[in-house]
């Protein structure tokens, strides 16, 4: 496992690693990880097994980042679940990983970006208060959660540029898209009509940009004669047709049946 891991580590350390080659190495290393297995307390305490666990943990950290780069989010969830075992269950036997807080913050951001708020708070409960208040990887994510819950979506759009690690950018894109959808829903409910420039400003987009066009088409926004997005049709409720004749016939049938009973 050591030679393959060194090859993976060296490849991943490059400015532009070969993602396909890293995927092949990870496939082989995953099988090796199964042979190493998840140790119990006694096995984990042994020095030889301790080194294997450290190597496995570092391999999983690379696997998490690789899955984000290739946008394989089911794989990300699997790797992160395995990595949490090393962070929380083996913390008494292994030295803390230098990247631990970065990956914990990353996972919190993923829960927020996928709107899994309950899971987000379950993860928070496992963390000490001091970490929540002072850690540079976790504090920004907590601020994002406050913005999201308070409806301050413009703050989320601005925060994208101030994330503590480049690896956060992918999940920030997901969160920004979620925020834009929420802003669009608010515009539909609070405005009868709005100028395209104002709508683009609220959404943090450029007027006439492909992103704005895609959003307006997906949400079925249409321009009126004055050149404004008109939401009147979106507010209109469909007219319900009451089948009066059918109801009258059924009522007469019920009345006849009641007369027979009496």
Phi and psi in degrees as GROMACS dihedral restraints (atoms count N, CA, C in turn):
[ dihedral_restraints ]
;  ai    aj    ak    al  type     phi  dphi    fc
    3     4     5     6     1   -62.3    20    10
    4     5     6     7     1   -43.2    20    10
    6     7     8     9     1   -65.8    20    10
    7     8     9    10     1   -43.9    20    10
    9    10    11    12     1   -64.3    20    10
   10    11    12    13     1   -39.1    20    10
   12    13    14    15     1   -66.3    20    10
   13    14    15    16     1   -40.9    20    10
   15    16    17    18     1   -61.2    20    10
   16    17    18    19     1   -41.2    20    10
   18    19    20    21     1   -63.2    20    10
   19    20    21    22     1   -42.9    20    10
   21    22    23    24     1   -63.6    20    10
   22    23    24    25     1   -44.9    20    10
   24    25    26    27     1   -62.5    20    10
   25    26    27    28     1   -42.6    20    10
   27    28    29    30     1   -66.3    20    10
   28    29    30    31     1   -40.6    20    10
   30    31    32    33     1   -66.2    20    10
   31    32    33    34     1   -42.0    20    10
   33    34    35    36     1   -70.4    20    10
   34    35    36    37     1   -24.5    20    10
   36    37    38    39     1   -74.1    20    10
   37    38    39    40     1   -13.8    20    10
   39    40    41    42     1   -68.5    20    10
   40    41    42    43     1   156.1    20    10
   42    43    44    45     1   -61.5    20    10
   43    44    45    46     1   -40.8    20    10
   45    46    47    48     1  -128.0    20    10
   46    47    48    49     1    83.9    20    10
   48    49    50    51     1   -66.4    20    10
   49    50    51    52     1   153.6    20    10
   51    52    53    54     1   -78.1    20    10
   52    53    54    55     1   103.4    20    10
   54    55    56    57     1   -65.5    20    10
   55    56    57    58     1   -35.9    20    10
   57    58    59    60     1   -66.8    20    10
   58    59    60    61     1   -41.9    20    10
   60    61    62    63     1   -66.6    20    10
   61    62    63    64     1   -39.7    20    10
   63    64    65    66     1   -62.3    20    10
   64    65    66    67     1   -37.9    20    10
   66    67    68    69     1   -63.7    20    10
   67    68    69    70     1   -40.6    20    10
   69    70    71    72     1   -64.0    20    10
   70    71    72    73     1   -43.4    20    10
   72    73    74    75     1   -64.2    20    10
   73    74    75    76     1   -40.4    20    10
   75    76    77    78     1   -65.0    20    10
   76    77    78    79     1   -36.1    20    10
   78    79    80    81     1   -60.8    20    10
   79    80    81    82     1   -41.7    20    10
   81    82    83    84     1   -70.7    20    10
   82    83    84    85     1   -42.6    20    10
   84    85    86    87     1   -67.0    20    10
   85    86    87    88     1   -29.2    20    10
   87    88    89    90     1   -62.9    20    10
   88    89    90    91     1   -38.2    20    10
   90    91    92    93     1   -66.4    20    10
   91    92    93    94     1   -39.4    20    10
   93    94    95    96     1   -64.2    20    10
   94    95    96    97     1   -35.8    20    10
   96    97    98    99     1   -63.7    20    10
   97    98    99   100     1   -35.5    20    10
   99   100   101   102     1   -64.0    20    10
  100   101   102   103     1   -39.2    20    10
  102   103   104   105     1   -67.9    20    10
  103   104   105   106     1   -36.4    20    10
  105   106   107   108     1   -65.2    20    10
  106   107   108   109     1   -42.8    20    10
  108   109   110   111     1    74.1    20    10
  109   110   111   112     1   170.5    20    10
  111   112   113   114     1   -93.4    20    10
  112   113   114   115     1   115.1    20    10
  114   115   116   117     1   -79.7    20    10
  115   116   117   118     1   152.7    20    10
  117   118   119   120     1   -82.1    20    10
  118   119   120   121     1   179.0    20    10
  120   121   122   123     1   -56.3    20    10
  121   122   123   124     1   -42.9    20    10
  123   124   125   126     1   -66.5    20    10
  124   125   126   127     1   -44.5    20    10
  126   127   128   129     1   -67.0    20    10
  127   128   129   130     1   -39.6    20    10
  129   130   131   132     1   -64.6    20    10
  130   131   132   133     1   -28.7    20    10
  132   133   134   135     1   -73.8    20    10
  133   134   135   136     1   -19.1    20    10
  135   136   137   138     1   -71.3    20    10
  136   137   138   139     1   140.0    20    10
  138   139   140   141     1   -63.7    20    10
  139   140   141   142     1   -40.5    20    10
  141   142   143   144     1   -64.0    20    10
  142   143   144   145     1   -44.8    20    10
  144   145   146   147     1   -70.6    20    10
  145   146   147   148     1   -28.7    20    10
  147   148   149   150     1   -59.9    20    10
  148   149   150   151     1   -42.9    20    10
  150   151   152   153     1   -64.5    20    10
  151   152   153   154     1   -40.2    20    10
  153   154   155   156     1   -63.1    20    10
  154   155   156   157     1   -39.3    20    10
  156   157   158   159     1   -66.0    20    10
  157   158   159   160     1   -39.6    20    10
  159   160   161   162     1   -63.8    20    10
  160   161   162   163     1   -41.5    20    10
  162   163   164   165     1   -64.3    20    10
  163   164   165   166     1   -42.2    20    10
  165   166   167   168     1   -63.3    20    10
  166   167   168   169     1   -40.7    20    10
  168   169   170   171     1   -63.6    20    10
  169   170   171   172     1   -44.0    20    10
  171   172   173   174     1   -67.5    20    10
  172   173   174   175     1   -36.2    20    10
  174   175   176   177     1   -63.4    20    10
  175   176   177   178     1   -41.0    20    10
  177   178   179   180     1   -66.8    20    10
  178   179   180   181     1   -33.8    20    10
  180   181   182   183     1   -64.0    20    10
  181   182   183   184     1   -40.4    20    10
  183   184   185   186     1   -66.5    20    10
  184   185   186   187     1   -40.1    20    10
  186   187   188   189     1   -62.6    20    10
  187   188   189   190     1   -38.2    20    10
  189   190   191   192     1   -62.5    20    10
  190   191   192   193     1   -47.4    20    10
  192   193   194   195     1   -65.5    20    10
  193   194   195   196     1   -38.5    20    10
  195   196   197   198     1   -62.7    20    10
  196   197   198   199     1   -43.5    20    10
  198   199   200   201     1   -63.3    20    10
  199   200   201   202     1   -32.3    20    10
  201   202   203   204     1   -71.2    20    10
  202   203   204   205     1   -42.0    20    10
  204   205   206   207     1   -59.9    20    10
  205   206   207   208     1   -39.5    20    10
  207   208   209   210     1   -92.4    20    10
  208   209   210   211     1     2.0    20    10
  210   211   212   213     1    59.4    20    10
  211   212   213   214     1    40.9    20    10
  213   214   215   216     1  -101.6    20    10
  214   215   216   217     1    86.4    20    10
  216   217   218   219     1   -74.0    20    10
  217   218   219   220     1   -33.1    20    10
  219   220   221   222     1   -59.9    20    10
  220   221   222   223     1   -39.7    20    10
  222   223   224   225     1   -66.0    20    10
  223   224   225   226     1   -38.8    20    10
  225   226   227   228     1   -56.9    20    10
  226   227   228   229     1   -46.6    20    10
  228   229   230   231     1   -63.4    20    10
  229   230   231   232     1   -38.9    20    10
  231   232   233   234     1   -65.4    20    10
  232   233   234   235     1   -48.0    20    10
  234   235   236   237     1   -63.9    20    10
  235   236   237   238     1   -39.9    20    10
  237   238   239   240     1   -67.2    20    10
  238   239   240   241     1   -37.7    20    10
  240   241   242   243     1   -62.5    20    10
  241   242   243   244     1   -40.7    20    10
  243   244   245   246     1   -68.0    20    10
  244   245   246   247     1   -39.9    20    10
  246   247   248   249     1   -64.9    20    10
  247   248   249   250     1   -34.9    20    10
  249   250   251   252     1   -62.3    20    10
  250   251   252   253     1   -28.7    20    10
  252   253   254   255     1   -61.6    20    10
  253   254   255   256     1   -41.5    20    10
  255   256   257   258     1   -71.7    20    10
  256   257   258   259     1   -34.2    20    10
  258   259   260   261     1   -74.9    20    10
  259   260   261   262     1   -38.3    20    10
  261   262   263   264     1  -106.6    20    10
  262   263   264   265     1   -33.2    20    10
  264   265   266   267     1   -93.7    20    10
  265   266   267   268     1   -29.5    20    10
  267   268   269   270     1  -104.2    20    10
  268   269   270   271     1    15.2    20    10
  270   271   272   273     1   -65.8    20    10
  271   272   273   274     1   -21.4    20    10
  273   274   275   276     1   -81.1    20    10
  274   275   276   277     1   -17.2    20    10
  276   277   278   279     1  -110.9    20    10
  277   278   279   280     1   -17.5    20    10
  279   280   281   282     1  -118.7    20    10
  280   281   282   283     1   147.0    20    10
  282   283   284   285     1   -67.6    20    10
  283   284   285   286     1   146.6    20    10
  285   286   287   288     1   -60.1    20    10
  286   287   288   289     1   137.7    20    10
  288   289   290   291     1   -70.9    20    10
  289   290   291   292     1   137.0    20    10
  291   292   293   294     1   -60.0    20    10
  292   293   294   295     1   -25.0    20    10
  294   295   296   297     1   -98.7    20    10
  295   296   297   298     1     5.7    20    10
  297   298   299   300     1   -56.7    20    10
  298   299   300   301     1   -50.8    20    10
  300   301   302   303     1   -66.9    20    10
  301   302   303   304     1   -32.4    20    10
  303   304   305   306     1   -62.1    20    10
  304   305   306   307     1   -42.5    20    10
  306   307   308   309     1   -76.1    20    10
  307   308   309   310     1   -31.8    20    10
  309   310   311   312     1   -65.2    20    10
  310   311   312   313     1   -45.6    20    10
  312   313   314   315     1   -62.2    20    10
  313   314   315   316     1   -37.9    20    10
  315   316   317   318     1   -62.2    20    10
  316   317   318   319     1   -42.9    20    10
  318   319   320   321     1   -68.1    20    10
  319   320   321   322     1   -37.0    20    10
  321   322   323   324     1   -61.8    20    10
  322   323   324   325     1   -41.9    20    10
  324   325   326   327     1   -64.5    20    10
  325   326   327   328     1   -37.7    20    10
  327   328   329   330     1   -63.4    20    10
  328   329   330   331     1   -43.4    20    10
  330   331   332   333     1   -61.6    20    10
  331   332   333   334     1   -39.4    20    10
  333   334   335   336     1   -69.3    20    10
  334   335   336   337     1   -42.2    20    10
  336   337   338   339     1   -66.6    20    10
  337   338   339   340     1   -30.1    20    10
  339   340   341   342     1   -94.4    20    10
  340   341   342   343     1     9.1    20    10
  342   343   344   345     1    62.3    20    10
  343   344   345   346     1    33.4    20    10
  345   346   347   348     1   -99.4    20    10
  346   347   348   349     1    71.7    20    10
  348   349   350   351     1   -66.5    20    10
  349   350   351   352     1   -37.6    20    10
  351   352   353   354     1   -62.5    20    10
  352   353   354   355     1   -45.1    20    10
  354   355   356   357     1   -64.4    20    10
  355   356   357   358     1   -35.8    20    10
  357   358   359   360     1   -56.5    20    10
  358   359   360   361     1   -47.6    20    10
  360   361   362   363     1   -74.6    20    10
  361   362   363   364     1   -29.0    20    10
  363   364   365   366     1   -63.6    20    10
  364   365   366   367     1   -41.3    20    10
  366   367   368   369     1   -64.2    20    10
  367   368   369   370     1   -39.3    20    10
  369   370   371   372     1   -62.0    20    10
  370   371   372   373     1   -36.0    20    10
  372   373   374   375     1   -65.2    20    10
  373   374   375   376     1   -18.8    20    10
  375   376   377   378     1   -86.0    20    10
  376   377   378   379     1    -6.6    20    10
  378   379   380   381     1  -103.5    20    10
  379   380   381   382     1   142.6    20    10
  381   382   383   384     1   -68.4    20    10
  382   383   384   385     1   152.6    20    10
  384   385   386   387     1   -60.5    20    10
  385   386   387   388     1   -39.7    20    10
  387   388   389   390     1   -59.6    20    10
  388   389   390   391     1   -36.8    20    10
  390   391   392   393     1   -67.0    20    10
  391   392   393   394     1   -39.5    20    10
  393   394   395   396     1   -66.8    20    10
  394   395   396   397     1   -31.6    20    10
  396   397   398   399     1   -89.2    20    10
  397   398   399   400     1   -23.8    20    10
  399   400   401   402     1  -126.6    20    10
  400   401   402   403     1   -12.4    20    10
  402   403   404   405     1   -77.8    20    10
  403   404   405   406     1   131.8    20    10
  405   406   407   408     1   -72.9    20    10
  406   407   408   409     1   -16.3    20    10
  408   409   410   411     1   -91.1    20    10
  409   410   411   412     1   -27.3    20    10
  411   412   413   414     1   -98.0    20    10
  412   413   414   415     1   -36.2    20    10
  414   415   416   417     1   -56.2    20    10
  415   416   417   418     1   -44.9    20    10
  417   418   419   420     1   -61.8    20    10
  418   419   420   421     1   -32.7    20    10
  420   421   422   423     1   -71.4    20    10
  421   422   423   424     1   -37.0    20    10
  423   424   425   426     1   -64.1    20    10
  424   425   426   427     1   -37.6    20    10
  426   427   428   429     1   -63.7    20    10
  427   428   429   430     1   -40.8    20    10
  429   430   431   432     1   -61.8    20    10
  430   431   432   433     1   -40.1    20    10
  432   433   434   435     1   -64.3    20    10
  433   434   435   436     1   -38.8    20    10
  435   436   437   438     1   -63.6    20    10
  436   437   438   439     1   -43.9    20    10
  438   439   440   441     1   -60.1    20    10
  439   440   441   442     1   -42.8    20    10
  441   442   443   444     1   -66.0    20    10
  442   443   444   445     1   -44.8    20    10
  444   445   446   447     1   -71.2    20    10
  445   446   447   448     1   -29.7    20    10
  447   448   449   450     1   -86.7    20    10
  448   449   450   451     1    -6.8    20    10
  450   451   452   453     1    79.4    20    10
  451   452   453   454     1    18.1    20    10
  453   454   455   456     1   -90.5    20    10
  454   455   456   457     1    66.8    20    10
  456   457   458   459     1   -68.0    20    10
  457   458   459   460     1   -26.6    20    10
  459   460   461   462     1   -63.0    20    10
  460   461   462   463     1   -32.0    20    10
  462   463   464   465     1   -67.3    20    10
  463   464   465   466     1   -34.0    20    10
  465   466   467   468     1   -66.1    20    10
  466   467   468   469     1   -40.8    20    10
  468   469   470   471     1   -63.1    20    10
  469   470   471   472     1   -37.8    20    10
  471   472   473   474     1   -74.1    20    10
  472   473   474   475     1   -31.5    20    10
  474   475   476   477     1   -72.5    20    10
  475   476   477   478     1   -14.5    20    10
  477   478   479   480     1   -57.3    20    10
  478   479   480   481     1   -31.5    20    10
  480   481   482   483     1   -83.5    20    10
  481   482   483   484     1    -7.0    20    10
  483   484   485   486     1  -117.0    20    10
  484   485   486   487     1    20.2    20    10
  486   487   488   489     1   -69.2    20    10
  487   488   489   490     1   148.0    20    10
  489   490   491   492     1   -75.0    20    10
  490   491   492   493     1   -12.8    20    10
  492   493   494   495     1  -146.8    20    10
  493   494   495   496     1   147.8    20    10
  495   496   497   498     1   -63.4    20    10
  496   497   498   499     1   -30.5    20    10
  498   499   500   501     1   -66.5    20    10
  499   500   501   502     1   -17.9    20    10
  501   502   503   504     1   -73.9    20    10
  502   503   504   505     1   -16.8    20    10
  504   505   506   507     1   -62.0    20    10
  505   506   507   508     1   -35.8    20    10
  507   508   509   510     1   -63.7    20    10
  508   509   510   511     1   -47.6    20    10
  510   511   512   513     1   -70.9    20    10
  511   512   513   514     1   -28.5    20    10
  513   514   515   516     1   -65.8    20    10
  514   515   516   517     1   -37.0    20    10
  516   517   518   519     1   -60.6    20    10
  517   518   519   520     1   -41.7    20    10
  519   520   521   522     1   -63.3    20    10
  520   521   522   523     1   -42.7    20    10
  522   523   524   525     1   -67.9    20    10
  523   524   525   526     1   -39.4    20    10
  525   526   527   528     1   -62.4    20    10
  526   527   528   529     1   -41.1    20    10
  528   529   530   531     1   -63.9    20    10
  529   530   531   532     1   -40.0    20    10
  531   532   533   534     1   -62.1    20    10
  532   533   534   535     1   -42.3    20    10
  534   535   536   537     1   -64.0    20    10
  535   536   537   538     1   -40.2    20    10
  537   538   539   540     1   -64.1    20    10
  538   539   540   541     1   -37.8    20    10
  540   541   542   543     1   -65.3    20    10
  541   542   543   544     1   -38.2    20    10
  543   544   545   546     1   -66.9    20    10
  544   545   546   547     1   -40.4    20    10
  546   547   548   549     1   -62.6    20    10
  547   548   549   550     1   -43.3    20    10
  549   550   551   552     1   -61.5    20    10
  550   551   552   553     1   -40.6    20    10
  552   553   554   555     1   -63.9    20    10
  553   554   555   556     1   -39.8    20    10
  555   556   557   558     1   -64.6    20    10
  556   557   558   559     1   -40.1    20    10
  558   559   560   561     1   -62.6    20    10
  559   560   561   562     1   -42.3    20    10
  561   562   563   564     1   -62.6    20    10
  562   563   564   565     1   -34.8    20    10
  564   565   566   567     1   -86.2    20    10
  565   566   567   568     1   -29.4    20    10
  567   568   569   570     1   -97.9    20    10
  568   569   570   571     1   -17.1    20    10
  570   571   572   573     1  -121.3    20    10
  571   572   573   574     1   143.0    20    10
  573   574   575   576     1   -82.0    20    10
  574   575   576   577     1   -39.2    20    10
  576   577   578   579     1  -151.0    20    10
  577   578   579   580     1   157.5    20    10
  579   580   581   582     1  -152.8    20    10
  580   581   582   583     1   143.9    20    10
  582   583   584   585     1   -69.9    20    10
  583   584   585   586     1   144.9    20    10
  585   586   587   588     1   -55.5    20    10
  586   587   588   589     1   -38.6    20    10
  588   589   590   591     1   -64.5    20    10
  589   590   591   592     1   -41.2    20    10
  591   592   593   594     1   -66.8    20    10
  592   593   594   595     1   -40.4    20    10
  594   595   596   597     1   -62.5    20    10
  595   596   597   598     1   -43.6    20    10
  597   598   599   600     1   -63.3    20    10
  598   599   600   601     1   -38.9    20    10
  600   601   602   603     1   -63.7    20    10
  601   602   603   604     1   -44.5    20    10
  603   604   605   606     1   -64.1    20    10
  604   605   606   607     1   -34.8    20    10
  606   607   608   609     1   -86.1    20    10
  607   608   609   610     1    -5.4    20    10
  609   610   611   612     1    72.3    20    10
  610   611   612   613     1    29.3    20    10
  612   613   614   615     1  -119.3    20    10
  613   614   615   616     1   162.0    20    10
  615   616   617   618     1   -84.4    20    10
  616   617   618   619     1   138.7    20    10
  618   619   620   621     1   -57.9    20    10
  619   620   621   622     1   132.1    20    10
  621   622   623   624     1    78.8    20    10
  622   623   624   625     1     5.4    20    10
  624   625   626   627     1   -73.0    20    10
  625   626   627   628     1   154.6    20    10
  627   628   629   630     1   -57.4    20    10
  628   629   630   631     1   -34.9    20    10
  630   631   632   633     1   -63.5    20    10
  631   632   633   634     1   -42.3    20    10
  633   634   635   636     1   -67.0    20    10
  634   635   636   637     1   -42.0    20    10
  636   637   638   639     1   -61.3    20    10
  637   638   639   640     1   -43.8    20    10
  639   640   641   642     1   -63.5    20    10
  640   641   642   643     1   -40.8    20    10
  642   643   644   645     1   -66.6    20    10
  643   644   645   646     1   -44.3    20    10
  645   646   647   648     1   -66.8    20    10
  646   647   648   649     1   -36.0    20    10
  648   649   650   651     1   -69.4    20    10
  649   650   651   652     1   -40.5    20    10
  651   652   653   654     1   -66.6    20    10
  652   653   654   655     1   -36.4    20    10
  654   655   656   657     1   -94.1    20    10
  655   656   657   658     1     3.0    20    10
  657   658   659   660     1    61.3    20    10
  658   659   660   661     1    44.8    20    10
  660   661   662   663     1   -83.8    20    10
  661   662   663   664     1   134.5    20    10
  663   664   665   666     1  -124.4    20    10
  664   665   666   667     1   149.4    20    10
  666   667   668   669     1   -88.1    20    10
  667   668   669   670     1   138.8    20    10
  669   670   671   672     1   -92.2    20    10
  670   671   672   673     1  -171.7    20    10
  672   673   674   675     1   -63.3    20    10
  673   674   675   676     1   -26.3    20    10
  675   676   677   678     1   -87.2    20    10
  676   677   678   679     1    -0.2    20    10
  678   679   680   681     1    83.0    20    10
  679   680   681   682     1    18.3    20    10
  681   682   683   684     1  -105.1    20    10
  682   683   684   685     1   153.5    20    10
  684   685   686   687     1   -73.8    20    10
  685   686   687   688     1   121.9    20    10
  687   688   689   690     1  -108.1    20    10
  688   689   690   691     1   121.3    20    10
  690   691   692   693     1  -100.0    20    10
  691   692   693   694     1    10.5    20    10
  693   694   695   696     1   -59.7    20    10
  694   695   696   697     1   -41.0    20    10
  696   697   698   699     1   -67.2    20    10
  697   698   699   700     1   -31.5    20    10
  699   700   701   702     1   -71.5    20    10
  700   701   702   703     1   -29.7    20    10
  702   703   704   705     1   -79.0    20    10
  703   704   705   706     1   -25.1    20    10
  705   706   707   708     1   -67.8    20    10
  706   707   708   709     1   133.8    20    10
  708   709   710   711     1   -92.0    20    10
  709   710   711   712     1   141.0    20    10
  711   712   713   714     1   -62.9    20    10
  712   713   714   715     1   139.6    20    10
  714   715   716   717     1   -74.5    20    10
  715   716   717   718     1   125.3    20    10
  717   718   719   720     1   -88.2    20    10
  718   719   720   721     1   125.6    20    10
  720   721   722   723     1   -88.3    20    10
  721   722   723   724     1   119.5    20    10
  723   724   725   726     1   -90.1    20    10
  724   725   726   727     1   118.7    20    10
  726   727   728   729     1   -75.4    20    10
  727   728   729   730     1    77.7    20    10
  729   730   731   732     1   -60.3    20    10
  730   731   732   733     1   -44.1    20    10
  732   733   734   735     1   -62.0    20    10
  733   734   735   736     1   -43.1    20    10
  735   736   737   738     1   -64.2    20    10
  736   737   738   739     1   -41.3    20    10
  738   739   740   741     1   -64.9    20    10
  739   740   741   742     1   -40.7    20    10
  741   742   743   744     1   -64.5    20    10
  742   743   744   745     1   -42.5    20    10
  744   745   746   747     1   -63.0    20    10
  745   746   747   748     1   -44.0    20    10
  747   748   749   750     1   -63.2    20    10
  748   749   750   751     1   -38.8    20    10
  750   751   752   753     1   -63.5    20    10
  751   752   753   754     1   -41.3    20    10
  753   754   755   756     1   -64.9    20    10
  754   755   756   757     1   -40.0    20    10
  756   757   758   759     1   -62.3    20    10
  757   758   759   760     1   -44.5    20    10
  759   760   761   762     1   -60.3    20    10
  760   761   762   763     1   -41.3    20    10
  762   763   764   765     1   -63.2    20    10
  763   764   765   766     1   -42.5    20    10
  765   766   767   768     1   -63.8    20    10
  766   767   768   769     1   -40.9    20    10
  768   769   770   771     1   -66.3    20    10
  769   770   771   772     1   -37.8    20    10
  771   772   773   774     1   -64.7    20    10
  772   773   774   775     1   -39.7    20    10
  774   775   776   777     1   -61.6    20    10
  775   776   777   778     1   -38.7    20    10
  777   778   779   780     1   -65.2    20    10
  778   779   780   781     1   -39.3    20    10
  780   781   782   783     1   -65.6    20    10
  781   782   783   784     1   -44.0    20    10
